[in-house]
Amino acid sequence: MNMYDIIYKKRQGEALGKDEIRFFIEGYTKGSIPDYQASALLMAIYFQKMNTEETYLLTDAMRHSGDVVDLSSIKGVKVDKHSTGGVGDKTTLIVGPLAAACGVPIAKMSGRGLGFTGGTVDKMESIPGFKTTLSEEEFLDLVNRIGISVIGQTGQIAPADKKLYALRDVTATVDNISLITSSVMSKKLAAGSDAIVLDVKCGKGAFVETVEAAEELAHNMVNIGNADGKKTIALITDMDQPLGNAVGNSLEVIEAIETLRGNGPDDITELSLTLAGYMVFCGGKADTPEEGRALVEKALTSGAALEKMKEFVAGQGGDPGVLEDYSLFPQPSYSQEIFSKDEGFVTSIDARRIGLASQHAGAGRERKEDDIDLSAGLLLSKKVGDKVKPGMLLATVFGNDPDRVKKAAEEAYGAFRISAEKPQMRPLIIKVIQ
Ligand code: URA
Protein backbone atom coordinates (compact mmCIF):
# COMPACT_ATOMS: atom_id res chain seq x y z
CA MET A 1 0.00 0.00 0.00
CA ASN A 2 1.30 3.49 -0.70
CA MET A 3 0.07 7.03 -0.20
CA TYR A 4 0.08 7.91 -3.91
CA ASP A 5 -2.51 5.21 -4.67
CA ILE A 6 -4.70 6.32 -1.74
CA ILE A 7 -4.65 9.97 -2.86
CA TYR A 8 -5.35 8.90 -6.48
CA LYS A 9 -8.28 6.69 -5.43
CA LYS A 10 -9.92 9.45 -3.41
CA ARG A 11 -9.22 12.03 -6.12
CA GLN A 12 -11.16 9.80 -8.54
CA GLY A 13 -14.10 9.79 -6.11
CA GLU A 14 -13.80 6.18 -4.88
CA ALA A 15 -14.45 5.17 -1.27
CA LEU A 16 -11.40 4.29 0.85
CA GLY A 17 -11.34 1.06 2.84
CA LYS A 18 -10.42 0.37 6.48
CA ASP A 19 -6.80 -0.59 5.73
CA GLU A 20 -6.17 2.45 3.56
CA ILE A 21 -7.59 4.84 6.18
CA ARG A 22 -5.56 3.18 8.95
CA PHE A 23 -2.41 3.28 6.80
CA PHE A 24 -2.87 7.05 6.34
CA ILE A 25 -3.68 7.86 9.99
CA GLU A 26 -0.94 5.67 11.47
CA GLY A 27 1.67 6.89 8.97
CA TYR A 28 0.77 10.55 9.35
CA THR A 29 0.72 10.36 13.17
CA LYS A 30 4.16 8.77 13.36
CA GLY A 31 5.61 11.07 10.69
CA SER A 32 6.28 8.61 7.86
CA ILE A 33 3.70 10.34 5.64
CA PRO A 34 4.70 13.95 4.88
CA ASP A 35 2.44 17.01 5.16
CA TYR A 36 2.32 17.46 1.38
CA GLN A 37 0.74 14.04 0.82
CA ALA A 38 -1.61 14.44 3.79
CA SER A 39 -2.63 17.88 2.41
CA ALA A 40 -3.35 16.38 -1.01
CA LEU A 41 -5.54 13.69 0.54
CA LEU A 42 -7.39 16.24 2.70
CA MET A 43 -8.14 18.32 -0.39
CA ALA A 44 -9.31 15.22 -2.28
CA ILE A 45 -11.61 14.37 0.67
CA TYR A 46 -12.80 17.98 0.72
CA PHE A 47 -13.93 17.85 -2.93
CA GLN A 48 -14.96 14.19 -3.30
CA LYS A 49 -16.37 13.83 0.24
CA MET A 50 -16.49 10.65 2.33
CA ASN A 51 -19.47 8.35 2.81
CA THR A 52 -20.82 7.39 6.25
CA GLU A 53 -18.73 4.22 6.46
CA GLU A 54 -15.49 6.04 5.55
CA THR A 55 -16.26 8.80 8.09
CA TYR A 56 -16.78 6.17 10.78
CA LEU A 57 -13.53 4.39 9.84
CA LEU A 58 -11.60 7.67 9.85
CA THR A 59 -12.99 8.58 13.29
CA ASP A 60 -12.12 5.16 14.67
CA ALA A 61 -8.57 5.24 13.30
CA MET A 62 -8.00 8.74 14.72
CA ARG A 63 -9.45 7.79 18.10
CA HIS A 64 -6.98 4.90 18.36
CA SER A 65 -4.00 7.01 17.24
CA GLY A 66 -3.24 7.67 20.93
CA ASP A 67 -4.46 6.92 24.45
CA VAL A 68 -8.06 6.30 25.42
CA VAL A 69 -8.77 7.83 28.84
CA ASP A 70 -10.13 5.57 31.55
CA LEU A 71 -12.60 7.48 33.73
CA SER A 72 -13.94 4.37 35.45
CA SER A 73 -12.54 5.49 38.82
CA ILE A 74 -15.06 8.35 38.78
CA LYS A 75 -18.47 7.35 40.10
CA GLY A 76 -21.60 8.21 38.11
CA VAL A 77 -22.38 8.85 34.46
CA LYS A 78 -19.70 11.19 33.12
CA VAL A 79 -21.07 13.65 30.57
CA ASP A 80 -18.97 15.58 28.06
CA LYS A 81 -20.04 18.59 26.03
CA HIS A 82 -18.47 19.86 22.83
CA SER A 83 -19.11 22.88 20.67
CA THR A 84 -18.02 22.88 17.04
CA GLY A 85 -16.60 26.34 17.64
CA GLY A 86 -17.91 29.86 17.61
CA VAL A 87 -17.48 33.47 18.64
CA GLY A 88 -18.29 34.48 22.22
CA ASP A 89 -19.01 30.86 23.12
CA LYS A 90 -18.18 30.61 26.82
CA THR A 91 -20.84 27.97 27.57
CA THR A 92 -18.41 25.33 28.93
CA LEU A 93 -17.62 27.67 31.83
CA ILE A 94 -21.34 27.92 32.61
CA VAL A 95 -22.74 24.47 31.80
CA GLY A 96 -19.86 22.69 33.57
CA PRO A 97 -20.64 24.21 37.01
CA LEU A 98 -24.42 24.01 36.34
CA ALA A 99 -24.37 20.29 35.54
CA ALA A 100 -21.80 19.53 38.28
CA ALA A 101 -24.02 21.35 40.82
CA CYS A 102 -26.79 18.88 39.82
CA GLY A 103 -24.51 15.91 40.55
CA VAL A 104 -23.25 15.14 37.02
CA PRO A 105 -19.48 14.50 37.04
CA ILE A 106 -17.68 16.67 34.47
CA ALA A 107 -14.21 15.43 33.45
CA LYS A 108 -13.55 17.51 30.36
CA MET A 109 -10.71 18.26 28.01
CA SER A 110 -10.95 21.49 26.04
CA GLY A 111 -9.02 23.22 23.29
CA ARG A 112 -7.40 26.57 22.61
CA GLY A 113 -8.70 29.16 20.21
CA LEU A 114 -7.60 29.04 16.60
CA GLY A 115 -8.30 31.64 13.91
CA PHE A 116 -11.42 33.66 14.63
CA THR A 117 -12.90 31.20 17.16
CA GLY A 118 -12.11 31.16 20.87
CA GLY A 119 -11.09 28.21 23.07
CA THR A 120 -11.94 27.38 26.68
CA VAL A 121 -8.33 26.70 27.71
CA ASP A 122 -7.24 30.26 26.79
CA LYS A 123 -10.27 31.68 28.60
CA MET A 124 -9.52 29.73 31.79
CA GLU A 125 -5.91 30.92 31.73
CA SER A 126 -7.11 34.50 32.19
CA ILE A 127 -7.92 33.54 35.80
CA PRO A 128 -4.72 34.27 37.81
CA GLY A 129 -3.06 31.03 38.93
CA PHE A 130 -5.48 28.71 37.09
CA LYS A 131 -3.73 25.53 35.88
CA THR A 132 -4.98 24.01 32.63
CA THR A 133 -2.46 21.16 32.76
CA LEU A 134 -2.90 18.64 35.58
CA SER A 135 -1.61 15.13 36.08
CA GLU A 136 -4.14 12.37 35.42
CA GLU A 137 -4.25 11.72 39.16
CA GLU A 138 -5.01 15.37 40.03
CA PHE A 139 -7.66 15.52 37.27
CA LEU A 140 -9.49 12.40 38.48
CA ASP A 141 -9.16 13.43 42.13
CA LEU A 142 -10.76 16.84 41.45
CA VAL A 143 -13.73 15.28 39.65
CA ASN A 144 -14.22 12.82 42.51
CA ARG A 145 -13.92 15.54 45.18
CA ILE A 146 -15.74 18.54 43.69
CA GLY A 147 -17.46 17.08 40.64
CA ILE A 148 -15.69 19.03 37.90
CA SER A 149 -12.32 19.49 36.23
CA VAL A 150 -11.54 21.00 32.81
CA ILE A 151 -8.03 20.73 31.39
CA GLY A 152 -6.28 21.15 28.04
CA GLN A 153 -6.25 18.18 25.70
CA THR A 154 -3.11 16.17 26.35
CA GLY A 155 -0.83 15.31 23.43
CA GLN A 156 -1.69 11.64 23.87
CA ILE A 157 -5.43 12.04 23.13
CA ALA A 158 -6.14 11.59 19.41
CA PRO A 159 -2.72 12.91 18.31
CA ALA A 160 -3.79 12.34 14.69
CA ASP A 161 -6.42 15.05 15.16
CA LYS A 162 -3.92 17.42 16.72
CA LYS A 163 -1.66 17.16 13.64
CA LEU A 164 -4.45 17.04 11.09
CA TYR A 165 -6.37 19.97 12.59
CA ALA A 166 -3.30 22.19 12.37
CA LEU A 167 -2.77 21.08 8.76
CA ARG A 168 -6.44 21.63 7.85
CA ASP A 169 -6.27 25.10 9.37
CA VAL A 170 -3.57 26.16 6.88
CA THR A 171 -4.82 24.24 3.83
CA ALA A 172 -8.44 25.53 3.75
CA THR A 173 -9.85 22.08 4.57
CA VAL A 174 -11.50 22.69 7.94
CA ASP A 175 -15.10 23.01 6.77
CA ASN A 176 -15.79 19.50 5.52
CA ILE A 177 -18.43 17.46 7.31
CA SER A 178 -16.48 14.17 7.46
CA LEU A 179 -13.32 15.92 8.62
CA ILE A 180 -15.16 17.87 11.35
CA THR A 181 -17.04 14.72 12.43
CA SER A 182 -13.87 12.64 12.74
CA SER A 183 -11.98 15.47 14.47
CA VAL A 184 -14.65 16.06 17.12
CA MET A 185 -15.73 12.46 17.69
CA SER A 186 -12.22 10.93 17.77
CA LYS A 187 -11.40 13.24 20.70
CA LYS A 188 -14.75 12.73 22.43
CA LEU A 189 -14.61 8.93 22.19
CA ALA A 190 -10.99 8.89 23.41
CA ALA A 191 -11.77 11.25 26.31
CA GLY A 192 -13.69 8.54 28.15
CA SER A 193 -17.05 10.09 29.13
CA ASP A 194 -20.22 7.98 29.04
CA ALA A 195 -22.46 10.51 27.30
CA ILE A 196 -21.89 13.46 24.98
CA VAL A 197 -23.94 16.62 24.37
CA LEU A 198 -22.89 18.36 21.16
CA ASP A 199 -23.49 22.00 20.34
CA VAL A 200 -23.37 22.15 16.54
CA LYS A 201 -22.96 25.77 15.56
CA CYS A 202 -24.60 26.96 12.38
CA GLY A 203 -24.24 30.32 10.64
CA LYS A 204 -21.71 32.92 9.52
CA GLY A 205 -19.54 32.52 12.61
CA ALA A 206 -19.43 28.70 12.38
CA PHE A 207 -17.65 26.15 10.22
CA VAL A 208 -21.00 25.14 8.69
CA GLU A 209 -23.31 27.90 7.49
CA THR A 210 -26.57 26.21 6.49
CA VAL A 211 -29.04 24.31 8.66
CA GLU A 212 -28.91 21.38 6.16
CA ALA A 213 -25.13 21.05 6.55
CA ALA A 214 -25.41 21.37 10.34
CA GLU A 215 -28.05 18.62 10.37
CA GLU A 216 -25.86 16.29 8.33
CA LEU A 217 -22.93 16.99 10.66
CA ALA A 218 -25.09 16.47 13.76
CA HIS A 219 -26.55 13.18 12.44
CA ASN A 220 -23.06 11.89 11.60
CA MET A 221 -21.73 12.66 15.06
CA VAL A 222 -24.79 11.40 16.94
CA ASN A 223 -24.75 8.10 15.00
CA ILE A 224 -21.05 7.56 15.68
CA GLY A 225 -21.43 8.33 19.40
CA ASN A 226 -24.48 6.11 19.84
CA ALA A 227 -22.90 3.26 17.83
CA ASP A 228 -20.08 3.37 20.37
CA GLY A 229 -22.54 2.95 23.24
CA LYS A 230 -22.35 6.58 24.40
CA LYS A 231 -25.65 8.41 24.65
CA THR A 232 -25.11 11.29 22.23
CA ILE A 233 -27.41 14.24 21.58
CA ALA A 234 -26.74 17.24 19.34
CA LEU A 235 -28.30 20.68 19.50
CA ILE A 236 -28.05 22.77 16.34
CA THR A 237 -27.69 26.36 17.50
CA ASP A 238 -27.42 29.74 15.82
CA MET A 239 -24.00 31.30 15.27
CA ASP A 240 -24.89 34.11 12.86
CA GLN A 241 -24.16 36.69 15.53
CA PRO A 242 -21.75 36.31 18.47
CA LEU A 243 -23.07 34.56 21.55
CA GLY A 244 -23.58 36.93 24.48
CA ASN A 245 -22.00 40.37 24.59
CA ALA A 246 -18.39 39.54 25.47
CA VAL A 247 -15.76 38.25 23.02
CA GLY A 248 -12.19 37.76 24.29
CA ASN A 249 -10.73 35.71 27.07
CA SER A 250 -11.07 37.50 30.44
CA LEU A 251 -14.15 39.38 29.17
CA GLU A 252 -15.85 36.05 28.47
CA VAL A 253 -14.95 34.56 31.84
CA ILE A 254 -16.48 37.63 33.53
CA GLU A 255 -19.64 37.17 31.44
CA ALA A 256 -19.74 33.47 32.40
CA ILE A 257 -19.53 34.41 36.10
CA GLU A 258 -22.26 37.04 35.66
CA THR A 259 -24.43 34.41 33.94
CA LEU A 260 -23.94 32.07 36.90
CA ARG A 261 -25.04 35.01 39.10
CA GLY A 262 -28.24 35.24 37.07
CA ASN A 263 -27.20 38.46 35.28
CA GLY A 264 -26.15 36.98 31.92
CA PRO A 265 -27.35 38.09 28.49
CA ASP A 266 -30.56 36.32 27.39
CA ASP A 267 -28.99 34.24 24.59
CA ILE A 268 -26.10 32.84 26.60
CA THR A 269 -28.38 32.15 29.58
CA GLU A 270 -30.95 30.35 27.44
CA LEU A 271 -28.38 28.25 25.58
CA SER A 272 -26.53 27.33 28.77
CA LEU A 273 -29.69 26.27 30.61
CA THR A 274 -30.80 24.15 27.65
CA LEU A 275 -27.42 22.47 27.13
CA ALA A 276 -26.95 21.86 30.85
CA GLY A 277 -30.52 20.46 31.04
CA TYR A 278 -29.60 17.90 28.37
CA MET A 279 -26.37 17.09 30.22
CA VAL A 280 -28.30 16.43 33.43
CA PHE A 281 -30.75 14.25 31.47
CA CYS A 282 -27.90 12.31 29.78
CA GLY A 283 -26.21 11.96 33.17
CA GLY A 284 -29.28 10.14 34.48
CA LYS A 285 -30.17 12.81 37.05
CA ALA A 286 -33.46 13.65 35.31
CA ASP A 287 -36.01 11.59 33.36
CA THR A 288 -36.47 14.18 30.62
CA PRO A 289 -34.47 17.13 29.27
CA GLU A 290 -37.22 19.43 30.58
CA GLU A 291 -36.79 18.01 34.08
CA GLY A 292 -33.03 18.46 33.63
CA ARG A 293 -33.60 22.08 32.73
CA ALA A 294 -35.74 22.65 35.82
CA LEU A 295 -32.92 21.24 37.97
CA VAL A 296 -30.27 23.48 36.41
CA GLU A 297 -32.53 26.53 36.74
CA LYS A 298 -32.73 25.75 40.45
CA ALA A 299 -28.94 25.39 40.65
CA LEU A 300 -28.64 28.82 39.03
CA THR A 301 -31.14 30.67 41.21
CA SER A 302 -30.00 29.04 44.46
CA GLY A 303 -26.38 30.08 43.85
CA ALA A 304 -25.25 26.41 43.90
CA ALA A 305 -23.73 26.67 40.40
CA LEU A 306 -21.82 29.85 41.28
CA GLU A 307 -20.50 28.11 44.39
CA LYS A 308 -19.44 25.16 42.18
CA MET A 309 -17.60 27.59 39.89
CA LYS A 310 -15.73 28.93 42.93
CA GLU A 311 -14.70 25.40 43.98
CA PHE A 312 -13.67 24.60 40.39
CA VAL A 313 -11.47 27.73 40.12
CA ALA A 314 -9.85 27.12 43.52
CA GLY A 315 -9.45 23.39 42.80
CA GLN A 316 -7.33 24.14 39.73
CA GLY A 317 -5.13 26.64 41.58
CA GLY A 318 -6.95 29.78 40.41
CA ASP A 319 -7.73 32.77 42.61
CA PRO A 320 -11.41 32.40 43.60
CA GLY A 321 -11.35 36.12 44.52
CA VAL A 322 -11.91 36.86 40.78
CA LEU A 323 -15.53 35.87 41.23
CA GLU A 324 -16.05 38.89 43.50
CA ASP A 325 -13.43 41.29 42.16
CA TYR A 326 -13.08 41.49 38.36
CA SER A 327 -10.12 43.89 38.66
CA LEU A 328 -8.03 40.79 39.47
CA PHE A 329 -8.29 39.75 35.80
CA PRO A 330 -5.65 41.01 33.33
CA GLN A 331 -6.56 44.62 32.54
CA PRO A 332 -6.35 46.33 29.12
CA SER A 333 -4.64 49.74 28.82
CA TYR A 334 -6.62 50.94 25.80
CA SER A 335 -10.21 50.92 24.69
CA GLN A 336 -12.06 52.36 21.71
CA GLU A 337 -15.79 52.82 21.40
CA ILE A 338 -17.71 52.30 18.15
CA PHE A 339 -20.86 54.35 17.52
CA SER A 340 -23.73 53.98 15.11
CA LYS A 341 -23.92 56.46 12.24
CA ASP A 342 -27.42 55.35 11.28
CA GLU A 343 -30.93 55.06 12.62
CA GLY A 344 -32.85 51.78 12.46
CA PHE A 345 -32.45 48.22 13.68
CA VAL A 346 -29.34 46.10 13.91
CA THR A 347 -30.16 43.50 11.26
CA SER A 348 -26.97 41.44 11.52
CA ILE A 349 -23.62 41.28 13.32
CA ASP A 350 -21.20 39.15 11.33
CA ALA A 351 -19.82 36.77 13.98
CA ARG A 352 -16.75 35.89 11.89
CA ARG A 353 -15.78 39.56 11.54
CA ILE A 354 -16.28 40.14 15.27
CA GLY A 355 -14.12 37.07 15.95
CA LEU A 356 -11.45 38.47 13.62
CA ALA A 357 -11.69 41.90 15.29
CA SER A 358 -11.14 40.26 18.68
CA GLN A 359 -8.19 38.34 17.24
CA HIS A 360 -6.74 41.59 15.82
CA ALA A 361 -7.14 43.30 19.21
CA GLY A 362 -4.84 40.56 20.58
CA ALA A 363 -7.29 37.96 21.94
CA GLY A 364 -6.49 35.31 19.33
CA ARG A 365 -3.49 33.88 17.56
CA GLU A 366 -2.62 34.56 13.93
CA ARG A 367 -0.13 31.66 14.14
CA LYS A 368 -0.24 28.73 16.54
CA GLU A 369 2.88 29.82 18.42
CA ASP A 370 1.71 33.43 19.03
CA ASP A 371 1.18 34.77 22.57
CA ILE A 372 -2.24 36.21 23.25
CA ASP A 373 -3.44 39.24 25.22
CA LEU A 374 -5.86 37.81 27.77
CA SER A 375 -7.41 41.23 28.44
CA ALA A 376 -8.17 41.98 24.77
CA GLY A 377 -11.54 41.64 23.05
CA LEU A 378 -14.87 43.35 22.59
CA LEU A 379 -18.04 44.11 24.49
CA LEU A 380 -21.11 44.44 22.30
CA SER A 381 -23.65 47.03 23.48
CA LYS A 382 -26.20 46.16 20.78
CA LYS A 383 -27.34 42.83 19.37
CA VAL A 384 -29.47 41.84 16.38
CA GLY A 385 -33.00 43.28 16.66
CA ASP A 386 -31.96 46.26 18.84
CA LYS A 387 -33.01 49.76 17.83
CA VAL A 388 -30.22 52.30 17.29
CA LYS A 389 -29.85 56.01 16.58
CA PRO A 390 -26.82 57.98 15.33
CA GLY A 391 -24.26 58.35 18.11
CA MET A 392 -25.42 55.28 20.06
CA LEU A 393 -22.73 52.92 21.35
CA LEU A 394 -22.49 49.68 19.35
CA ALA A 395 -19.42 48.10 20.94
CA THR A 396 -16.18 48.76 22.82
CA VAL A 397 -12.85 47.22 21.84
CA PHE A 398 -10.15 46.55 24.47
CA GLY A 399 -6.45 45.71 24.26
CA ASN A 400 -2.92 46.76 25.11
CA ASP A 401 -1.71 47.85 21.67
CA PRO A 402 -3.38 51.07 20.42
CA ASP A 403 -2.77 50.26 16.73
CA ARG A 404 -4.30 46.81 17.08
CA VAL A 405 -7.26 48.21 19.01
CA LYS A 406 -7.85 50.79 16.25
CA LYS A 407 -7.68 48.16 13.49
CA ALA A 408 -10.03 45.89 15.50
CA ALA A 409 -12.51 48.75 15.98
CA GLU A 410 -12.65 49.30 12.20
CA GLU A 411 -13.21 45.59 11.62
CA ALA A 412 -15.91 45.44 14.31
CA TYR A 413 -17.74 48.46 12.88
CA GLY A 414 -17.87 46.69 9.51
CA ALA A 415 -19.55 43.68 11.14
CA PHE A 416 -22.73 45.64 11.97
CA ARG A 417 -25.58 46.00 9.46
CA ILE A 418 -28.27 48.54 10.30
CA SER A 419 -31.44 49.09 8.31
CA ALA A 420 -34.92 50.52 8.70
CA GLU A 421 -36.78 47.22 8.86
CA LYS A 422 -36.88 45.09 12.02
CA PRO A 423 -35.18 41.79 11.17
CA GLN A 424 -36.78 38.34 11.42
CA MET A 425 -35.03 36.56 14.28
CA ARG A 426 -34.33 32.86 13.89
CA PRO A 427 -34.48 30.81 17.10
CA LEU A 428 -31.26 30.31 19.04
CA ILE A 429 -31.85 26.57 19.33
CA ILE A 430 -32.70 25.48 15.82
CA LYS A 431 -33.06 21.72 16.22
CA VAL A 432 -32.29 18.82 18.55
CA ILE A 433 -30.92 15.60 17.00
CA GLN A 434 -31.14 12.54 19.24
N1 URA B 1 -13.96 21.53 16.29
C1 URA B 1 -13.12 20.47 16.27
O1 URA B 1 -12.74 19.94 17.32
N2 URA B 1 -12.74 19.99 15.08
C2 URA B 1 -13.14 20.51 13.91
O2 URA B 1 -12.77 20.02 12.86
C3 URA B 1 -14.00 21.64 13.94
C4 URA B 1 -14.40 22.12 15.16
Boltz pocket constraint, residues with backbone or C-beta under 6 A from the ligand:
constraints:
  - pocket:
      binder: B
      contacts: [[A, 83], [A, 84], [A, 85], [A, 165], [A, 174], [A, 179], [A, 180], [A, 181], [A, 183], [A, 184], [A, 207]]
      max_distance: 6.0
